[in-house]
Amino acid sequence: MNNHLLVIGASSDIAAATATRFATAGYRVSLASRNVNRLQDFANDLHIRTQQAVDLYELDIRDRESREQLLNALPELPSAVLCAVGYLGDQAEAQTELSAAETILETNYNAVCYMLNPFADQFEKRGSGSIIAISSVAGDRGRKSNYLYGSAKAGLSAYLSGLRNRLFAAGVHVLEVRPGFVRTKMTADMVLPEKLTASPEAVADKIYQAAVKKKDVIYVKSIWRLIMLVIRNLPEFIFKRTSL
């Protein structure tokens, strides 16, 4: 089986860096995004730099027909699928506007599950494959600053855990990635603590190494594992008084 990575949500900085890391390691890369025209220059450059085939596919992950079209368009079942879809949204707006809440929840959880389910089935039948998904430290415990986004990511973490439990015996690897703060277009206007913040390239390298070693759950910066351990274990009577 040829090494072939499908990247879902390929327009993000983390997705681009990870596609580059895998292509550099010899993977053919397929990039799926809502607007592939924006990815054309990147795809051309990636092909020139790595000499690997780079294919582009239109995908609106929240649209059932679009998901089915992607599945039908792929010429082969990839060896690995990376879901880098993520939408932070606006917590304050989503508390009062149903459509804003729906967008956060659908994008970060439901649509991701709907997209990964067919690959899980096909990988299980084949007896090989890797499913990699970007979750978040926000899913470790609900906090008032982003609990809609965090709850969707918590649901994704539970989904991936269940997939891992189901698919292990079939030889299918399931990796969950919890990046913490990352310097991307989405966080460009935020002041981020340097020691807690990773670059997209650092995230990509961690993902690649974890995929090779078939790890289950990774925090990109190890300090996040300790931070979230403390937050998860704060007694509720203390936690509810915090401003996290």
Order of alpha helices (4+ residues) and beta strands (2+ residues): beta-alpha-beta-alpha-beta-alpha-beta-alpha-alpha-alpha-beta-alpha-beta-beta-beta-alpha-beta-alpha-alpha
